Amino acid sequence: MLPRAFLHRLRSWLHRREVSVWYDARYRLPLSGIEAAAGMEPRRADYAAWWLGETGAVPPRGFRAPRRISYEDLARVHTAELLESLGRPDTLAHVFAVDPSDVPVDEVMTTIRLACGGTLGAAREALRTRAPALNLLGGFHHAGPGSAGGFCPVNDVAVAIAALRAEGFQGPVAVLDLDAHPPDGIALCLEHDPRSWIGSLSGSDWGPLQRVDETMLPEGTGDAGYLDALGALLARMPRPALAFVLAGGDVLAGDRMGRLGLSLRGARRRDLLAAAELEGVPSVWLPSGGYSGGAWRVLAGTGMALATGSDQPIPEDYDPLLARFTTVSREISPGELGESGRLTAEDLEEALGIRPHRQRLLLGFYTAAGMEHALYRYGIFDQLERLGYRNFRAAFDASGLGERVRLYGEAAGEEHLLMELILEKRRVLGAEVLYVHWLSLRNPRAQFSERRPRLPGQDVPGLGLASEAGSMLARMAVRLGLAGVVFRPAHYHTAYAARHEFAFVDPERQGRFEALVRDLQDVPLLEATVAVSEGRVTMDGAPYAWEADEMAYWLRESPSEPGEVERERERVHFAVVPARAAAAVTGPAPAPPAAP
């Protein structure tokens, strides 16, 4: 019998197809608050593109760069009033559930128009090659001719169909909507297109939709029930000349806005089943919604299903951002980050006392210019520019705790502090690590509001770049030959955001933290972190005060002893006490720790 791994590779080779993947780095929405507000992973398209490229599922020749859709094409579907309103930050803020101060209108519209252009370009190529095409952003199915909402400012599917009709394509079109929510906008947009069919599986009852073959599934349907319903829907689908598949990531169990309860394996089988049914039909695949950390894996899995027919899971420990930063780090030479070793005129002037001494090297290695170069190469400057900042400048000095790094950027003629770190090398559990005393990511152009409330410890809203900062610190530790990165989270939400890569050094403390996450899993993160900060959380019935102990990300095997985490996690239990009851029991809330 042939080995299973060999059979899998053989099957993948036999199923390999020339799939075009449409992607642009600007597919990432430049909305610094959207991740916290909606649970949406703004890097979803990036992560999927990187995975598909790194694994070779899609070769470099398979990637396509979209062009921005024209307003002429948008106007084939949408009213002039709607398109005009998209030039106002309050409209886009409503669509994406963020504060208007968080919306750089031109950059957001660039993202949207690129996504629509990608859907149209993918449709044209699919019709030409009769092969599937995957656009890594799109499926905005809630936008109607004169309405926008639900993260859908315009309807890229309807716009693509209208543009193709104007170019002479008159074949029957099928829209297979496998997002967790109904295609209300698509139904309105295609109301007068008699050669279109819309089929949908959803977990939300929004009332009857005209000309939609709608199957409403109960909450928690799961893989088996969903796939049975999909098989029945596919059996009813007429054979189209072109198909659009909205392979939504919000079908996953744990999704913030979907309730269907599929596993990643179930989502992959969904795509394989639909792809098999559409074999030989030009098809455009779109990610649509997805509001959990696993949504990018669904999208990358869609690409795997189309390109290789693979049902192999993406490894659970694969971190796309860290993998990307590792690749970029290998391309940056030490000379681009630190000093060249050559004697300069400034060195001579300092030696002779003509000019004051500079603090040239951060942690004995990085120059300010080298730090700026690294931020540029890791793509952080690109994101900051899309948020409205320019002319970046890094500066080093000493603080009472360690060495301080500050990054400044200009906006509207004023220089703003955007990032601040205080670092040192320190030994933890006998290993030398990069110790982070302070990390602040600041977006002073944004404002706090009901849509973007202030988190404990914040003086201005954040940049939405915490994951990038963590991955960059890990790469710094590697380059400096250190064992890992350590910090003390001052608040629950800080530890929560770092929980996938970092663990508390003390195993009992890690066990209590895991129990806290477990017992507060149904409480929104903002409410949970405020409750912990205000002393409104109890542990085994007694008031609980946040323990700002050390968390570590070990680049090598952790030097701590295993064994106590599980025992402590099962021993303790937490609960949130209502504010009024907590005041009666614990008194006034404790003051937050002072920032260094």
N, C-alpha and C positions, 0 to 999 in steps of 0.2 A: 504494500500500500504506500502511495506517495505521502510524504510528510505534509501536515496541514498547512504549514507556512508556504511550502512550494505550491500547493494547490491554490492558496490565496493569491500568490504573485501571478500564477498562470491565469487565474480568472480575471485579475485586474488588467493584465495585458490584453486578454481577449476582449474585454469590455472598453478598453481605452478608446476615447474619441477625441477629436479635435474640438474642444470646447473653447469658446472665446469668453474671456473674463474681463468685464469693463470695470475700471477702477481708477481713481485719482486720489492722491493724498488729501486733497481738499474735500473729500467725502466726509471727513470728520467735521461735524458741526462746531463752529467756533462759539459755543455757548458754555461758559465755564461752570454754570450751575446746573446743567441738565442731568448730570450723572447723579447728583444728590437729590434733585427734585423728582426725577422720574424713574430712577433705577436703570436708566438707559446707558449702555456702554458706548461712549462716543467713538471709541477706537474699533468698533466691531468690524468695519470694512477693512481697516488696516490689518487686524489680527488674522482675518480670513485670507487676505491676499498674501500675507507673509507665510502662513502655513502652507497654502497651496503652492507657492513658489519654492519654499524650502524643501518640501517633500518631493518635488518634481511631478506632483499630480497635474499641474498645469505648467508647461515649459514657458520660458520667457516670450516665445513667439505667440503664445496664446493670450497674452494680456493686451488690452486695448485701452487707449486714453480717450475719454469722452470729450465732446465739445458742448459748450453751453447751448441749451435749447434756445431758439429765438422766441421773442415775444409774439411774433406772427404765429408760430405754431401753438404757443400757449393760448392765444386768443381764439383758436379754432374750437376750444372747449370752454374757456373761462370768460366771465364777463369783464368788461373794462373796469368796472368798479372794484371787483376783487383784485385784479392785477395791480391797480393803482394803490389799493390798501396795503399790499405787500411791501411797499416802499416805506412803511411806517413801523417803527420799533414796537409800538403797542400791539399791532396786529400779529406780528411774528411772535411776540412774547405770549400772546394768548394761545397761538397754535402749539407752541412748544412748552407751555406751562413754566415759563421763567419770568424774571422781572425785566421790564423794558430796558433798564440800565445795563442789562447783560447782553443786549442784542446789537452787534455790529451789522447793520442791515445789509450793506453791500456784500460782505463776506458770507453771510447766511444765504443770501439769494444766489451767490456764486455756487455754493454747495447744492442748493436745490436745482438750479438750472443745469449744473453738470450731471446730477442724477437723472434728470428728465432727458437730457441729451444722451446719456448712457443707455436708457431704456429704448429710445428711438434707434440709436445706432445698433444696439443688440438685435432689435427686431429686423432691421434691414439686413444685417449679416446673417441672421438665422434664415430669413427667406432666401438669401443668395446661396447659402451653403447647405441648408436643410439639416443643420446641426444645432444642438442646444447652445444658448448663450446665457451667461450669468452676469447680471449687473449687481454689484455689491452694495448699492444703495438704491432704494426705490420701492414701489408697491404702496404708494400713498393713496390708499383706497377710500379714505374718508372724505376727501376733498370733492365737493360738487361743483357744478358750473359757477355758482356765485357764492360758495361757502368754503371755509377752511376750518380745520380743527383736528384734534386727535393726532398731532404730530404730522399732519398732512396739509401743507400749504397749497399745493396744486396736485392734480391727478396725472401722474406720469403715464400710466397705462392708457387712459382715455386720450391723452394728448398724442401718444405714439400711434394709436389706432386712427385718430383723425388725420394725422399727418400722412400716414400710409394711404388712407382713403384718398386724400388730395393728390397723392402721387400716382393713383390709378389702381391700387390694390383693392379688389372687391371680394376677396375670398371670405369664407366663414371664419370667425374668430371665436375662440373659447378662452374665457378667463376662469381659471381654477383657483379660487381663493381659499388657501389653507392657513390663513392667519386665524387667530383665536377670536376675532371680532368680525361682524358682518360687513360686506362690501357696499355700504349705503351710498357712498359717493360715486362709486363706479356704476351702480344701478342708475343713478340720476344722469350721469354723463352719457351712458350708452342707451338711454331710454328710447331714442329715435334711430338706433342702428339695428335694423331687423336681422342683420346677418351676424349678430353676436349672441353668445350664450354665456351665462354666468352661473357657475356652480360654487357652492360654499359649504364648508364645515366650520361651525363656530360654536363657542360656548356662551354666547350672550344673546338674549332675546330682545331685539330692538324693534320688534313689530314686523309685519309683512313687508317685503321689498318687491317692487314690480319686476317681473321677468328674471327672478333669481331662483334657481333650484337650491333652496336653502335647507340644510340639515342642522338643527340646533341640538347640541349634545349636552348632557348633564355635567355638572361640575365634577371633576375628578374622574372623567371617563377612562383615562389610562390608555395604554398602548393597544390592547386587544380590541376594545370597543371602538376606538378611533379608526384603526385600520380596517375593521369590518365595514364601518360607515363609509370610509374612503373607497373601498372596493365597490360598494353599491353606487356611489356617486359617479365613479369612473365608468361603470357599466351604462349609466344614463347619459354620459357626455357624448354629444355628436362628434363625429370625426372632423376636426377643423383643418383649415389651411395654415393657421397660425395660432399658437397657444401662449398665453401668459400664465405663469404659475407663481402665486404669492406664497412662498414657502416660509411662513411666519415662524419666528423664533419664540413667540409668546405662547406657544403650545406647551412649553416645558413645565414640569412640576416646579413649583416655587416661583414662577414668574409673578411679578408684582401686579400685572393687570390681566393675565390670562388665568383660566381656572381648569384647563383640560387635563393637566397632570401627566403629560407624556414624559418618557425618559429620553435621553439623547439617542439611545438605540432605536426607540420607537420613532423619533423624528427622522432618523436616517432611513428607516424602513418606509416611512411615508414617502420620502423623496424617491427611493428606488422603485416603489410601486407606481408612482405617478410617471417617472421617467420611462419605465417599461411600457406603460400604456401609451405614451406619446412617442414611442420609438418611430423614427421616420417623419415625425411632424416637426416643422420649424417651431422652436419653443424658446421663450424668454423667461428666465427664472429671476425672482426678486425676493429680497429678504423680508420686506414688510416690517411688522412689529417685533419687538423683543426687549424685555425689560428685566433681565436677570444677567448674572455673570456668565451664564452658559450660552447666551444667545449667539455669541460669535462662533461657538463650536457647532451650533446648528447650521449657520451660514457656511462655515468651512466644510461641514459634512455634506451640504448640498453640492458644493463643488466636487467633493470626492465621489459622490454618487453619480454625478453627470460625467465626470472625466474618466473614472476608472471602474465604476460599478462596485466600489468597495463599501463594505459594511464595518470595516475595522474602526474602532473608536480612536479618537485623539487621546494620547496619554493624559491621565489626570494631572500629572505633575508638570506638564508642558506649560511654561509661562511665555507667551508670545512676545511680551515687551522685553523681558530679560534676554530672551534668545536674540531679538533684534539688536538690542544694545550690545550684546556680546559680539555679534558680527561687526557692528560699527566700530567697537572698541579695538578689535583686531586690525582694523584698517587705519587706525590713528597711531602714528609712531610716537614714541616717548618725546622726541624732539619737538613735536607739534604742541605738546602740553607743558613741558618744562623748559629750562634754560638749555641753550646749545652747548654751554661750556666755553664759549669764546669770550675773551676779554673785550669789553666795550668801553667807549669813552665815558659812559656813566659810571662804570666800575672804577675807572681810574680817578674820576672826580670824587667819588665817595671815599676811596682809599686815601686821597690827599686832604680830605676834610673840606673840599670846595662845596659839596652839596650834601644834604642830609642823607642818612642811610634809608634805603627803601626796604619794605618787607616784600621781598621778591617772590618767595616760594611758600605756597600753602602746603603744610604738612611735609615740608622739605622737598617738594617735587613740582607743584603746579605754579605757573605764572598766571597773572590775571589774563593775559592774552591767550594762554593755553586753556584756561577755564572757559573763556568766551568761545574759543574754537570748538571745544567739546560740546557746549550747549548748542552751537550751530549744527554740528555734525549729527547730534542726537535728535534734531528736528524740533527742539524746544523753542528756538527763536522763531521758527515758522509759525508755531501756534500762538506765540505772544504777538507776532505781527498781525495775525488774523483777529486778535482781540483788540487791536488798535494801538499797539506800542511799537516804537522804532528806536534806533540809535542806542543800542544796549551797551552797558558798561559794567564790568565787574571790578570790585574793589576788595582788598584784603586789609584787615588790621587785627589787633589782638584784643581779646575781651578778658574778663576775669576768669572765665571758665576754659577758654581755649582760643583757637584761631577762628576769626569771623570772616565769612564771605557774604558780600552783598551784591545783588544784581539790580541795576537801575535801568529804566527804560523811559523814553520820552513819549508824551501824548499831549496834543493840543498846546505845544510849546512849553510844557512843564515836565520836569524829571520826577519820576516816581520810583519808590522802592518796591520792587516786585518779589524778590526772594532774599531771605536772610538765613544763613546757617552758622552755627558755632560748632566746630569740630575739634577733636584731638585724637591722638593715638593713646589707647589705654588698655590695660590688661583686665580681662574678665574671664573667670574660671581658668586662669593660667594661660590664656591665649590673648595675643595682641589683636585688638579690633579697632575699627573706625567708630569712635564714640560720638554720637550726635547729641549735643546738649540742647540744641534749639534748631527748629526748622519752621520757617514761616513762608507761606506762598500767598501773595497778596494781589488782589485785583482792585485797586483803588478807584477805577472807573465805574465799577458796579456798586450797587446799593443793596442794603438789607430791606426786605419787605415781607409781606405775608407769603409771597411766593418763594422768597429766599430768606428765611429767618436766620438770625444770628446764632451761630453755634457757640458753646462755651469756649472762652479763650480767644475768640476772633475780634479784631478791631475793624477789619474790612473783609468783604467776601474773598473766597479763595480763587485760585486760577484754574482749578480742575486738572492740575498736573501732578497730583500726589504720586500716582503710579510711576510717572516718568522720573520724578525726583528719587523715589526709592530704588529704581533700577539703576539710575546713574550713580547713586551712592554705593551700590553693590559693585559696580564696575570700578569705581575708585578704589575700593578695598582690594579687589583683585590686582589692580595695577600696582598698589603699594605693598603687595605681599602679605596682607592681613587676613585674619581668620574669619572675619565677618563684620557685620554692622550692628551696633547696639544703640538703643535709645530708651528713654523713659516716657511713655505716653501720659500726658497730663490729664487726659480726658478719655472717657469710654469710646467716643466715636473715633478717636485717633487709633486706639488699639484695634477697634473693630475693622477699620480700613486696612490695617496692616496684618490682619490675622492669618492670611493665606501664606505669607512669606515669613513672618516673624512669630516667635513664641516666647513666652516669659522664661527667663533663665531659671527661676525657681519652679520646679515641676508642680509643687502644690499650688503656687500662684497661678500657673497655667491651668490647672484643673478647676480652680475657682472661676477663672475667666471663661473657660468653656461652659461651665454651668450657668454663668451669667448670660452668655450668648444664647444658650439653649432656652432658658426660662424667659428671656425677653424677645424671643424670635417673632412673636406676634405683635410686638409694640414697634411702631415706626421709629427709625433710628433717631430722628430729632427728639422725639418724646422720650426715648430711652436715655439718651445722653444727658438731656436736661434733668430728668428724674435722678440719675446717678449724681450729677453735679450738685443738685439741690438737697441731696440726702434723703430722697423719697424712695429709696430701694432698701429692702430688708434682706438679710441673709439668715435663714433659719429663724425668722421672726424678729431678729434684732437689727437695729439700724446699721446700714453698711456704708462705709466711707471708701471711696475709690483708692485703690492701691497703685500708686504710680511707680511700679517696680520696673526693672530692666527687661526689655524685650530684645531678642537677638535674631538676626538672620545669619545662619552659619553657612559659610562657603564650603566648608568641609564638614565632616561628621561632628555633630554637637558634642562638646566635652562634658555635658551634664549627664548625670546618672538617670536612666529611665525608670519607670515603675510607679511613680506617685501620682501622675496626672489623672489616670482613670479613677483611682480610688477617691481622690479629692473631688473630682467632678461628680461622682455619684453620691458623695456624702452630703454636699451642701445644696440648698435650694434658695432661689431668689424670688422676690415679688415686688411689684411696684405699688406704692401706697399713694392714694389720691392726695393732692396737694394740701387740702384742708386737714385731713387726718394726720398727714406727716407733720404739719406745723404743731399740732397738739402733742405729738409724741416726741419729736426730736428738737423742737424749737426752731430758731431761724436757720436757714440754709447756710452751710459753711462757705466762707469766701474762697473763690478760686485761687489756685497758686499763682504767685506773681511770675510774669515772664522775665527771663534774664535780660 
